[in-house]
């Protein structure tokens, strides 16, 4: 009978430790969950910032390309206007010059 009482006491003690450890494990899991949530919020903010930055860069690049196209069209228009008194040969000379310039830049 003494052995049974001791064995039951030991089992009760083990169960008490397991219950206590479960509470500690649950606390640790909750703490890890809080840390993960904070990190995810930070990552989401960084992601939103990168999306905004990407849009700004895209808009600036598009505006830059549009401006270059406009400048090129204005140059051709101005060249055409200037070449009228000299005839078409001057215009063809300027166009071939501008094409050669483009080819050299792309090399």
Secondary structure, 3 states (H helix, E strand, C coil): CHHHHHHHHHHHHHHHHHHHHHHHHHHHHHHHHHHHHHHHHHHHHHHHHHHHHHHHHHHHHHHHHHHHHHHHHHHHHHHHHHHHHHCHHHHHHHHHHHHHHHHHHHC
